[in-house]
Amino acid sequence: MVSKVAKKKSVQDVLIYQAKSGAIEIKGDFVRETIWATLQQMADLFETDKSGISRHIHNIFQTGELDAPATVAKIATVQKEGDRAVERMVEYYNLDVILSVGYRVNSKKATVFRQWATKTLREHITHGFTINRKQIGANYDAFMKTVAQVQSLLPAGSSVAASDAIELMSLFAETWLSLGSYDKGQLPKGKPTKKSVQLTADRLHQSLTELRTNLIAKEEATDMFCSERHEGAVAGIVGNVMQSFGGQEMYPSVEEKAAHLLYFMVKNHPFTDGNKRSGAYAFIWFLKQAKLLDVTRITPPALTALTIVVAESDPTHKDRVIALILNLISRR
């Protein structure tokens, strides 16, 4: 026996299809907690005949794998027969049935689906989470609650404050969700501007001296702050950022210069104390000189978290970290 469900306008508006990855995707007004599909839709989805789908469903229910009343619904559907529009009750099967059928069907599309499903399940078990980027937009509140739960799991005493991590996740929503791109070193770098700005060691030194004086006056730093480990340490970093070879700049765009300035100032430890603070300051100071400082994106918490990410990153991941910085400051 199947349950009877009132006709839902959105059921017939939804288009179910399979992405290139093998994932089950949907298009349309998806507002329910599950996906419903007819025998024909499942046959189209997995590129097989409808009779085969029906046989698999019969076996699924017969073996007790799924319960028919809980997974099948009869929904009034308008069908065109000749010149007439006839309303008939059509059986729809929910997502549980669709997935179970996908594991039984013998077709190329079903095989790709199973490969995707196995990969997704493996990620869920080994990583502790899986993410569907396309569905987050429609379920943003639920996603943010999940983020809050992840926040509560951060270890006590973590050098990255939980609130900073959430701030950075919000700013870099697409980046953090595109974990595969990061792992492969393929983060988008955005579109660099054609601006030109000069950076000299003297100008940077002068600005850092003003920062040092200000922080010492407020008793937020000691005399060790911004004290060079050896003469020319900052000048060497500036030289690296502004270097050219064969008449071509090593880092052509202002954004690339800014990203490498932050990275080198933090990772090369030019000062006895205050490398992270001076590096973050040099970064926003340089962007301000180039009129590229966007305080709506580079908020204090985001800058703090980003600087710590640079400081604690593995040197072998330099290119990925630079790409992360460029993703923040470059135009879309």
Helices and strands as residue ranges (DSSP letters): E 3-4, H 9-13, E 15-18, E 24-27, H 39-46, H 50-62, H 68-71, E 72-81, E 84-93, H 95-102, H 108-127, H 133-136, G 137-139, H 140-152, H 162-171, H 173-177, H 179-183, H 201-217, H 233-242, E 244-245, E 248-249, H 254-267, H 275-289, H 300-312, G 315-317, H 318-329
